[in-house]
């Protein structure tokens, strides 16, 4: 498997587990105005993050490094806390699975 195929597999994993479940949600899934507003902001952040992984990271190593970096950044911690408040998937939830995939792909 070449590097581009590995990169795509890692990104598909993140799309399936973290990004797409948030992006498929509707603000109507939330009962109060405060949650809807919080969700709108989180959805925008999630879309930007998804695009960042798709467009800015050109190798599987870059995808892996940036995923791991995002687990520890203060900005990501704030976003993950808000995702958790809304019972939405957070990047740290998938760390072990992601690392297993990286090992399997030899990234």
N, CA, C and O atoms as a printed pandas DataFrame, in Angstrom:
     atom_number atom_name residue_name chain_id  residue_number  x_coord  y_coord  z_coord
0              1         N          UNK        A               1    0.855   -1.179    0.000
1              2        CA          UNK        A               1    0.000    0.000    0.000
2              3         C          UNK        A               1    0.899    1.239    0.000
3              4         O          UNK        A               1    1.831    1.343    0.797
4              5         N          UNK        A               2    0.607    2.162   -0.894
5              6        CA          UNK        A               2    1.443    3.360   -0.969
6              7         C          UNK        A               2    1.022    4.397    0.083
7              8         O          UNK        A               2    0.007    4.239    0.761
8              9         N          UNK        A               3    1.816    5.441    0.197
9             10        CA          UNK        A               3    1.604    6.455    1.238
10            11         C          UNK        A               3    0.252    7.152    1.091
11            12         O          UNK        A               3   -0.413    7.420    2.092
12            13         N          UNK        A               4   -0.158    7.445   -0.129
13            14        CA          UNK        A               4   -1.440    8.129   -0.333
14            15         C          UNK        A               4   -2.609    7.251    0.103
15            16         O          UNK        A               4   -3.571    7.755    0.683
16            17         N          UNK        A               5   -2.543    5.965   -0.163
17            18        CA          UNK        A               5   -3.598    5.050    0.287
18            19         C          UNK        A               5   -3.655    4.995    1.811
19            20         O          UNK        A               5   -4.739    4.958    2.393
20            21         N          UNK        A               6   -2.499    4.989    2.450
21            22        CA          UNK        A               6   -2.446    4.990    3.916
22            23         C          UNK        A               6   -3.040    6.286    4.469
23            24         O          UNK        A               6   -3.823    6.270    5.419
24            25         N          UNK        A               7   -2.657    7.397    3.862
25            26        CA          UNK        A               7   -3.191    8.700    4.291
26            27         C          UNK        A               7   -4.712    8.705    4.188
27            28         O          UNK        A               7   -5.398    9.150    5.108
28            29         N          UNK        A               8   -5.231    8.218    3.084
29            30        CA          UNK        A               8   -6.681    8.183    2.886
30            31         C          UNK        A               8   -7.368    7.284    3.902
31            32         O          UNK        A               8   -8.450    7.614    4.386
32            33         N          UNK        A               9   -6.755    6.151    4.232
33            34        CA          UNK        A               9   -7.349    5.259    5.239
34            35         C          UNK        A               9   -7.426    5.942    6.602
35            36         O          UNK        A               9   -8.433    5.832    7.301
36            37         N          UNK        A              10   -6.371    6.641    6.970
37            38        CA          UNK        A              10   -6.366    7.341    8.257
38            39         C          UNK        A              10   -7.418    8.446    8.274
39            40         O          UNK        A              10   -8.125    8.622    9.266
40            41         N          UNK        A              11   -7.516    9.180    7.188
41            42        CA          UNK        A              11   -8.501   10.261    7.117
42            43         C          UNK        A              11   -9.918    9.702    7.101
43            44         O          UNK        A              11  -10.807   10.259    7.745
44            45         N          UNK        A              12  -10.139    8.616    6.380
45            46        CA          UNK        A              12  -11.476    7.989    6.386
46            47         C          UNK        A              12  -11.855    7.544    7.795
47            48         O          UNK        A              12  -13.008    7.677    8.206
48            49         N          UNK        A              13  -10.886    7.017    8.528
49            50        CA          UNK        A              13  -11.135    6.620    9.914
50            51         C          UNK        A              13  -11.604    7.826   10.730
51            52         O          UNK        A              13  -12.607    7.745   11.439
52            53         N          UNK        A              14  -10.883    8.934   10.630
53            54        CA          UNK        A              14  -11.253   10.134   11.390
54            55         C          UNK        A              14  -12.596   10.687   10.931
55            56         O          UNK        A              14  -13.402   11.128   11.751
56            57         N          UNK        A              15  -12.837   10.663    9.633
57            58        CA          UNK        A              15  -14.145   11.107    9.125
58            59         C          UNK        A              15  -15.256   10.273    9.745
59            60         O          UNK        A              15  -16.226   10.813   10.276
60            61         N          UNK        A              16  -15.109    8.965    9.674
61            62        CA          UNK        A              16  -16.160    8.043   10.118
62            63         C          UNK        A              16  -16.399    8.127   11.631
63            64         O          UNK        A              16  -17.541    8.105   12.088
64            65         N          UNK        A              17  -15.327    8.222   12.386
65            66        CA          UNK        A              17  -15.445    8.167   13.845
66            67         C          UNK        A              17  -15.711    9.522   14.492
67            68         O          UNK        A              17  -16.493    9.619   15.437
68            69         N          UNK        A              18  -15.063   10.565   13.986
69            70        CA          UNK        A              18  -15.090   11.848   14.690
70            71         C          UNK        A              18  -15.826   12.954   13.942
71            72         O          UNK        A              18  -16.689   13.616   14.519
72            73         N          UNK        A              19  -15.506   13.160   12.693
73            74        CA          UNK        A              19  -16.030   14.339   12.000
74            75         C          UNK        A              19  -17.460   14.154   11.493
75            76         O          UNK        A              19  -18.335   14.964   11.800
76            77         N          UNK        A              20  -17.700   13.102   10.725
77            78        CA          UNK        A              20  -19.014   12.941   10.095
78            79         C          UNK        A              20  -20.175   12.788   11.079
79            80         O          UNK        A              20  -21.252   13.321   10.814
80            81         N          UNK        A              21  -20.005   12.084   12.203
81            82        CA          UNK        A              21  -21.132   12.019   13.149
82            83         C          UNK        A              21  -21.572   13.398   13.648
83            84         O          UNK        A              21  -22.759   13.620   13.886
84            85         N          UNK        A              22  -20.635   14.309   13.803
85            86        CA          UNK        A              22  -20.975   15.675   14.225
86            87         C          UNK        A              22  -21.619   16.423   13.065
87            88         O          UNK        A              22  -22.630   17.102   13.245
88            89         N          UNK        A              23  -21.041   16.300   11.889
89            90        CA          UNK        A              23  -21.529   17.057   10.732
90            91         C          UNK        A              23  -22.899   16.583   10.251
91            92         O          UNK        A              23  -23.635   17.349    9.628
92            93         N          UNK        A              24  -23.242   15.337   10.532
93            94        CA          UNK        A              24  -24.566   14.820   10.143
94            95         C          UNK        A              24  -25.673   15.271   11.092
95            96         O          UNK        A              24  -26.854   15.228   10.745
96            97         N          UNK        A              25  -25.289   15.698   12.275
97            98        CA          UNK        A              25  -26.288   16.151   13.250
98            99         C          UNK        A              25  -26.924   17.453   12.789
99           100         O          UNK        A              25  -26.351   18.210   12.005
100          101         N          UNK        A              26  -28.108   17.683   13.292
101          102        CA          UNK        A              26  -28.821   18.925   13.008
102          103         C          UNK        A              26  -28.982   19.694   14.311
103          104         O          UNK        A              26  -29.070   19.104   15.388
104          105         N          UNK        A              27  -29.020   21.007   14.202
105          106        CA          UNK        A              27  -29.247   21.790   15.425
106          107         C          UNK        A              27  -30.611   21.471   16.017
107          108         O          UNK        A              27  -30.833   21.702   17.206
108          109         N          UNK        A              28  -31.525   20.947   15.215
109          110        CA          UNK        A              28  -32.848   20.564   15.724
110          111         C          UNK        A              28  -32.785   19.356   16.653
111          112         O          UNK        A              28  -33.760   19.049   17.339
112          113         N          UNK        A              29  -31.635   18.664   16.677
113          114        CA          UNK        A              29  -31.450   17.541   17.593
114          115         C          UNK        A              29  -31.258   18.015   19.037
115          116         O          UNK        A              29  -31.272   17.210   19.967
116          117         N          UNK        A              30  -31.080   19.314   19.213
117          118        CA          UNK        A              30  -30.831   19.868   20.538
118          119         C          UNK        A              30  -32.039   20.670   20.995
119          120         O          UNK        A              30  -32.654   21.399   20.217
120          121         N          UNK        A              31  -32.365   20.521   22.269
121          122        CA          UNK        A              31  -33.629   21.036   22.779
122          123         C          UNK        A              31  -33.643   22.530   23.046
123          124         O          UNK        A              31  -34.624   23.207   22.738
124          125         N          UNK        A              32  -32.575   23.046   23.610
125          126        CA          UNK        A              32  -32.648   24.462   23.984
126          127         C          UNK        A              32  -31.754   25.339   23.106
127          128         O          UNK        A              32  -30.854   24.855   22.420
128          129         N          UNK        A              33  -32.025   26.617   23.150
129          130        CA          UNK        A              33  -31.340   27.597   22.306
130          131         C          UNK        A              33  -29.840   27.611   22.592
131          132         O          UNK        A              33  -29.028   27.713   21.672
132          133         N          UNK        A              34  -29.477   27.509   23.863
133          134        CA          UNK        A              34  -28.064   27.533   24.245
134          135         C          UNK        A              34  -27.318   26.357   23.606
135          136         O          UNK        A              34  -26.238   26.542   23.046
136          137         N          UNK        A              35  -27.886   25.156   23.687
137          138        CA          UNK        A              35  -27.252   23.981   23.086
138          139         C          UNK        A              35  -27.179   24.109   21.567
139          140         O          UNK        A              35  -26.189   23.710   20.955
140          141         N          UNK        A              36  -28.214   24.658   20.968
141          142        CA          UNK        A              36  -28.215   24.832   19.505
142          143         C          UNK        A              36  -27.100   25.775   19.070
143          144         O          UNK        A              36  -26.403   25.520   18.087
144          145         N          UNK        A              37  -26.941   26.858   19.806
145          146        CA          UNK        A              37  -25.885   27.819   19.469
146          147         C          UNK        A              37  -24.512   27.187   19.663
147          148         O          UNK        A              37  -23.629   27.343   18.819
148          149         N          UNK        A              38  -24.331   26.478   20.766
149          150        CA          UNK        A              38  -23.065   25.795   21.018
150          151         C          UNK        A              38  -22.795   24.783   19.899
151          152         O          UNK        A              38  -21.670   24.670   19.413
152          153         N          UNK        A              39  -23.835   24.054   19.498
153          154        CA          UNK        A              39  -23.672   23.072   18.430
154          155         C          UNK        A              39  -23.281   23.744   17.110
155          156         O          UNK        A              39  -22.409   23.240   16.402
156          157         N          UNK        A              40  -23.902   24.855   16.776
157          158        CA          UNK        A              40  -23.556   25.563   15.527
158          159         C          UNK        A              40  -22.063   25.904   15.493
159          160         O          UNK        A              40  -21.393   25.703   14.480
160          161         N          UNK        A              41  -21.558   26.419   16.604
161          162        CA          UNK        A              41  -20.134   26.778   16.663
162          163         C          UNK        A              41  -19.246   25.535   16.553
163          164         O          UNK        A              41  -18.234   25.539   15.852
164          165         N          UNK        A              42  -19.643   24.478   17.256
165          166        CA          UNK        A              42  -18.868   23.234   17.223
166          167         C          UNK        A              42  -18.899   22.610   15.831
167          168         O          UNK        A              42  -17.893   22.081   15.360
168          169         N          UNK        A              43  -20.035   22.673   15.189
169          170        CA          UNK        A              43  -20.148   22.107   13.838
170          171         C          UNK        A              43  -19.220   22.850   12.874
171          172         O          UNK        A              43  -18.574   22.230   12.029
172          173         N          UNK        A              44  -19.155   24.166   13.001
173          174        CA          UNK        A              44  -18.245   24.956   12.161
174          175         C          UNK        A              44  -16.787   24.578   12.430
175          176         O          UNK        A              44  -16.001   24.426   11.494
176          177         N          UNK        A              45  -16.431   24.427   13.694
177          178        CA          UNK        A              45  -15.066   24.014   14.057
178          179         C          UNK        A              45  -14.750   22.636   13.489
179          180         O          UNK        A              45  -13.654   22.397   12.980
180          181         N          UNK        A              46  -15.718   21.740   13.581
181          182        CA          UNK        A              46  -15.526   20.378   13.091
182          183         C          UNK        A              46  -15.328   20.370   11.582
183          184         O          UNK        A              46  -14.478   19.638   11.074
184          185         N          UNK        A              47  -16.091   21.162   10.869
185          186        CA          UNK        A              47  -15.932   21.245    9.409
186          187         C          UNK        A              47  -14.546   21.778    9.046
187          188         O          UNK        A              47  -13.900   21.263    8.134
188          189         N          UNK        A              48  -14.095   22.803    9.755
189          190        CA          UNK        A              48  -12.752   23.342    9.498
190          191         C          UNK        A              48  -11.672   22.299    9.790
191          192         O          UNK        A              48  -10.710   22.159    9.035
192          193         N          UNK        A              49  -11.844   21.573   10.890
193          194        CA          UNK        A              49  -10.869   20.550   11.267
194          195         C          UNK        A              49  -10.838   19.429   10.224
195          196         O          UNK        A              49   -9.765   18.953    9.853
196          197         N          UNK        A              50  -11.991   19.018    9.765
197          198        CA          UNK        A              50  -12.054   17.976    8.732
198          199         C          UNK        A              50  -11.328   18.448    7.473
199          200         O          UNK        A              50  -10.528   17.708    6.900
200          201         N          UNK        A              51  -11.604   19.662    7.051
201          202        CA          UNK        A              51  -10.959   20.197    5.848
202          203         C          UNK        A              51   -9.446   20.319    6.035
203          204         O          UNK        A              51   -8.675   20.104    5.100
204          205         N          UNK        A              52   -9.038   20.663    7.239
205          206        CA          UNK        A              52   -7.603   20.761    7.537
206          207         C          UNK        A              52   -6.926   19.407    7.325
207          208         O          UNK        A              52   -5.867   19.332    6.701
208          209         N          UNK        A              53   -7.532   18.342    7.841
209          210        CA          UNK        A              53   -6.950   17.013    7.667
210          211         C          UNK        A              53   -6.950   16.601    6.198
211          212         O          UNK        A              53   -5.989   15.996    5.723
212          213         N          UNK        A              54   -8.005   16.919    5.490
213          214        CA          UNK        A              54   -8.097   16.530    4.079
214          215         C          UNK        A              54   -7.135   17.318    3.196
215          216         O          UNK        A              54   -6.560   16.763    2.259
216          217         N          UNK        A              55   -6.957   18.592    3.482
217          218        CA          UNK        A              55   -6.252   19.472    2.552
218          219         C          UNK        A              55   -4.832   19.860    2.944
219          220         O          UNK        A              55   -4.028   20.199    2.076
220          221         N          UNK        A              56   -4.514   19.816    4.221
221          222        CA          UNK        A              56   -3.211   20.322    4.651
222          223         C          UNK        A              56   -2.197   19.233    4.968
223          224         O          UNK        A              56   -0.994   19.494    4.976
224          225         N          UNK        A              57   -2.659   18.037    5.226
225          226        CA          UNK        A              57   -1.742   16.962    5.615
226          227         C          UNK        A              57   -1.627   15.987    4.449
227          228         O          UNK        A              57   -2.587   15.302    4.095
228          229         N          UNK        A              58   -0.439   15.937    3.864
229          230        CA          UNK        A              58   -0.250   15.238    2.597
230          231         C          UNK        A              58    0.381   13.860    2.731
231          232         O          UNK        A              58    0.516   13.141    1.741
232          233         N          UNK        A              59    0.766   13.487    3.940
233          234        CA          UNK        A              59    1.349   12.158    4.150
234          235         C          UNK        A              59    0.654   11.503    5.344
235          236         O          UNK        A              59    0.062   12.192    6.175
236          237         N          UNK        A              60    0.727   10.174    5.427
237          238        CA          UNK        A              60    0.132    9.514    6.591
238          239         C          UNK        A              60    0.814    9.927    7.895
239          240         O          UNK        A              60    0.170    9.989    8.942
240          241         N          UNK        A              61    2.098   10.204    7.833
241          242        CA          UNK        A              61    2.821   10.641    9.037
242          243         C          UNK        A              61    2.292   11.998    9.503
243          244         O          UNK        A              61    2.125   12.213   10.703
244          245         N          UNK        A              62    2.030   12.908    8.576
245          246        CA          UNK        A              62    1.466   14.215    8.946
246          247         C          UNK        A              62    0.088   14.052    9.576
247          248         O          UNK        A              62   -0.229   14.736   10.550
248          249         N          UNK        A              63   -0.729   13.163    9.038
249          250        CA          UNK        A              63   -2.059   12.921    9.611
250          251         C          UNK        A              63   -1.908   12.417   11.042
251          252         O          UNK        A              63   -2.565   12.912   11.957
252          253         N          UNK        A              64   -1.042   11.435   11.225
253          254        CA          UNK        A              64   -0.831   10.867   12.563
254          255         C          UNK        A              64   -0.305   11.924   13.534
255          256         O          UNK        A              64   -0.833   12.076   14.636
256          257         N          UNK        A              65    0.728   12.649   13.127
257          258        CA          UNK        A              65    1.327   13.654   14.011
258          259         C          UNK        A              65    0.319   14.724   14.408
259          260         O          UNK        A              65    0.272   15.134   15.567
260          261         N          UNK        A              66   -0.472   15.168   13.470
261          262        CA          UNK        A              66   -1.425   16.234   13.768
262          263         C          UNK        A              66   -2.595   15.737   14.594
263          264         O          UNK        A              66   -3.110   16.475   15.435
264          265         N          UNK        A              67   -3.023   14.511   14.375
265          266        CA          UNK        A              67   -4.053   13.935   15.240
266          267         C          UNK        A              67   -3.536   13.898   16.679
267          268         O          UNK        A              67   -4.217   14.348   17.600
268          269         N          UNK        A              68   -2.342   13.365   16.866
269          270        CA          UNK        A              68   -1.782   13.260   18.219
270          271         C          UNK        A              68   -1.547   14.637   18.827
271          272         O          UNK        A              68   -1.758   14.829   20.025
272          273         N          UNK        A              69   -1.119   15.581   18.027
273          274        CA          UNK        A              69   -0.928   16.949   18.505
274          275         C          UNK        A              69   -2.256   17.558   18.948
275          276         O          UNK        A              69   -2.323   18.253   19.961
276          277         N          UNK        A              70   -3.305   17.292   18.182
277          278        CA          UNK        A              70   -4.629   17.832   18.519
278          279         C          UNK        A              70   -5.162   17.282   19.840
279          280         O          UNK        A              70   -6.000   17.918   20.479
280          281         N          UNK        A              71   -4.695   16.134   20.246
281          282        CA          UNK        A              71   -5.165   15.569   21.513
282          283         C          UNK        A              71   -4.699   16.402   22.699
283          284         O          UNK        A              71   -5.338   16.405   23.751
284          285         N          UNK        A              72   -3.589   17.104   22.529
285          286        CA          UNK        A              72   -2.982   17.823   23.650
286          287         C          UNK        A              72   -3.075   19.338   23.566
287          288         O          UNK        A              72   -2.727   20.028   24.524
288          289         N          UNK        A              73   -3.534   19.864   22.451
289          290        CA          UNK        A              73   -3.585   21.324   22.329
290          291         C          UNK        A              73   -4.708   21.894   23.191
291          292         O          UNK        A              73   -5.742   21.256   23.389
292          293         N          UNK        A              74   -4.491   23.088   23.692
293          294        CA          UNK        A              74   -5.503   23.733   24.536
294          295         C          UNK        A              74   -6.783   24.010   23.750
295          296         O          UNK        A              74   -7.885   23.851   24.275
296          297         N          UNK        A              75   -6.637   24.421   22.505
297          298        CA          UNK        A              75   -7.822   24.695   21.679
298          299         C          UNK        A              75   -8.638   23.425   21.485
299          300         O          UNK        A              75   -9.864   23.445   21.591
300          301         N          UNK        A              76   -7.955   22.321   21.201
301          302        CA          UNK        A              76   -8.667   21.056   21.001
302          303         C          UNK        A              76   -9.325   20.585   22.295
303          304         O          UNK        A              76  -10.417   20.019   22.265
304          305         N          UNK        A              77   -8.676   20.814   23.414
305          306        CA          UNK        A              77   -9.277   20.416   24.696
306          307         C          UNK        A              77  -10.578   21.176   24.938
307          308         O          UNK        A              77  -11.549   20.605   25.434
308          309         N          UNK        A              78  -10.600   22.462   24.589
309          310        CA          UNK        A              78  -11.836   23.248   24.738
310          311         C          UNK        A              78  -12.935   22.700   23.829
311          312         O          UNK        A              78  -14.082   22.544   24.249
312          313         N          UNK        A              79  -12.573   22.412   22.587
313          314        CA          UNK        A              79  -13.560   21.874   21.635
314          315         C          UNK        A              79  -14.056   20.513   22.109
315          316         O          UNK        A              79  -15.255   20.239   22.058
316          317         N          UNK        A              80  -13.148   19.661   22.568
317          318        CA          UNK        A              80  -13.553   18.335   23.042
318          319         C          UNK        A              80  -14.481   18.426   24.244
319          320         O          UNK        A              80  -15.420   17.639   24.371
320          321         N          UNK        A              81  -14.221   19.376   25.117
321          322        CA          UNK        A              81  -15.095   19.567   26.277
322          323         C          UNK        A              81  -16.504   19.943   25.805
323          324         O          UNK        A              81  -17.493   19.430   26.328
324          325         N          UNK        A              82  -16.592   20.834   24.822
325          326        CA          UNK        A              82  -17.903   21.239   24.296
326          327         C          UNK        A              82  -18.588   20.086   23.572
327          328         O          UNK        A              82  -19.800   19.907   23.687
328          329         N          UNK        A              83  -17.809   19.305   22.826
329          330        CA          UNK        A              83  -18.383   18.120   22.176
330          331         C          UNK        A              83  -18.949   17.173   23.228
331          332         O          UNK        A              83  -20.048   16.641   23.066
332          333         N          UNK        A              84  -18.202   16.965   24.296
333          334        CA          UNK        A              84  -18.666   16.099   25.380
334          335         C          UNK        A              84  -19.925   16.623   26.030
335          336         O          UNK        A              84  -20.824   15.850   26.361
336          337         N          UNK        A              85  -20.001   17.937   26.217
337          338        CA          UNK        A              85  -21.201   18.547   26.797
338          339         C          UNK        A              85  -22.437   18.244   25.961
339          340         O          UNK        A              85  -23.546   18.142   26.487
340          341         N          UNK        A              86  -22.233   18.101   24.646
341          342        CA          UNK        A              86  -23.347   17.847   23.728
342          343         C          UNK        A              86  -23.479   16.360   23.379
343          344         O          UNK        A              86  -24.242   15.990   22.486
344          345         N          UNK        A              87  -22.732   15.519   24.088
345          346        CA          UNK        A              87  -22.739   14.069   23.842
346          347         C          UNK        A              87  -22.371   13.723   22.401
347          348         O          UNK        A              87  -22.980   12.850   21.783
348          349         N          UNK        A              88  -21.373   14.415   21.884
349          350        CA          UNK        A              88  -20.871   14.160   20.537
350          351         C          UNK        A              88  -19.481   13.539   20.631
351          352         O          UNK        A              88  -18.789   13.726   21.632
352          353         N          UNK        A              89  -19.063   12.803   19.602
353          354        CA          UNK        A              89  -17.750   12.144   19.651
354          355         C          UNK        A              89  -16.602   13.142   19.729
355          356         O          UNK        A              89  -16.638   14.218   19.133
356          357         N          UNK        A              90  -15.582   12.746   20.487
357          358        CA          UNK        A              90  -14.400   13.575   20.698
358          359         C          UNK        A              90  -13.171   12.831   20.192
359          360         O          UNK        A              90  -13.105   11.607   20.307
360          361         N          UNK        A              91  -12.207   13.538   19.641
361          362        CA          UNK        A              91  -11.010   12.900   19.086
362          363         C          UNK        A              91  -10.305   11.947   20.060
363          364         O          UNK        A              91   -9.884   10.873   19.631
364          365         N          UNK        A              92  -10.157   12.280   21.334
365          366        CA          UNK        A              92   -9.450   11.365   22.234
366          367         C          UNK        A              92  -10.124    9.997   22.400
367          368         O          UNK        A              92   -9.460    9.027   22.766
368          369         N          UNK        A              93  -11.408    9.912   22.141
369          370        CA          UNK        A              93  -12.121    8.638   22.289
370          371         C          UNK        A              93  -11.558    7.561   21.371
371          372         O          UNK        A              93  -11.699    6.370   21.650
372          373         N          UNK        A              94  -10.930    7.966   20.293
373          374        CA          UNK        A              94  -10.517    7.022   19.263
374          375         C          UNK        A              94   -9.011    6.839   19.193
375          376         O          UNK        A              94   -8.496    6.242   18.248
376          377         N          UNK        A              95   -8.303    7.351   20.192
377          378        CA          UNK        A              95   -6.838    7.323   20.152
378          379         C          UNK        A              95   -6.295    5.905   19.989
379          380         O          UNK        A              95   -5.472    5.659   19.108
380          381         N          UNK        A              96   -6.742    4.978   20.820
381          382        CA          UNK        A              96   -6.198    3.618   20.749
382          383         C          UNK        A              96   -6.503    2.958   19.413
383          384         O          UNK        A              96   -5.635    2.321   18.817
384          385         N          UNK        A              97   -7.734    3.110   18.944
385          386        CA          UNK        A              97   -8.105    2.550   17.641
386          387         C          UNK        A              97   -7.276    3.171   16.524
387          388         O          UNK        A              97   -6.813    2.474   15.621
388          389         N          UNK        A              98   -7.095    4.480   16.594
389          390        CA          UNK        A              98   -6.317    5.188   15.578
390          391         C          UNK        A              98   -4.874    4.688   15.576
391          392         O          UNK        A              98   -4.306    4.430   14.514
392          393         N          UNK        A              99   -4.283    4.550   16.760
393          394        CA          UNK        A              99   -2.901    4.074   16.843
394          395         C          UNK        A              99   -2.776    2.632   16.370
395          396         O          UNK        A              99   -1.770    2.266   15.762
396          397         N          UNK        A             100   -3.784    1.812   16.639
397          398        CA          UNK        A             100   -3.785    0.437   16.119
398          399         C          UNK        A             100   -3.784    0.445   14.598
399          400         O          UNK        A             100   -3.053   -0.318   13.966
400          401         N          UNK        A             101   -4.606    1.312   14.011
401          402        CA          UNK        A             101   -4.639    1.422   12.556
402          403         C          UNK        A             101   -3.285    1.902   12.032
403          404         O          UNK        A             101   -2.788    1.386   11.031
404          405         N          UNK        A             102   -2.696    2.877   12.699
405          406        CA          UNK        A             102   -1.368    3.356   12.294
406          407         C          UNK        A             102   -0.350    2.218   12.324
407          408         O          UNK        A             102    0.452    2.070   11.402
408          409         N          UNK        A             103   -0.386    1.426   13.377
409          410        CA          UNK        A             103    0.546    0.292   13.473
410          411         C          UNK        A             103    0.297   -0.717   12.360
411          412         O          UNK        A             103    1.234   -1.219   11.739
412          413         N          UNK        A             104   -0.958   -1.002   12.120
413          414        CA          UNK        A             104   -1.320   -1.951   11.058
414          415         C          UNK        A             104   -0.819   -1.457    9.697
415          416         O          UNK        A             104   -0.354   -2.244    8.872
416          417         N          UNK        A             105   -0.922   -0.147    9.477
417          418        CA          UNK        A             105   -0.484    0.448    8.213
418          419         C          UNK        A             105    1.014    0.752    8.194
419          420         O          UNK        A             105    1.558    1.176    7.175
420          421         N          UNK        A             106    1.669    0.532    9.327
421          422        CA          UNK        A             106    3.099    0.828    9.490
422          423         C          UNK        A             106    3.404    2.303    9.252
423          424         O          UNK        A             106    4.304    2.671    8.496
424          425         N          UNK        A             107    2.615    3.127    9.929
425          426        CA          UNK        A             107    2.809    4.586    9.864
426          427         C          UNK        A             107    3.482    5.020   11.149
427          428         O          UNK        A             107    3.752    6.206   11.334
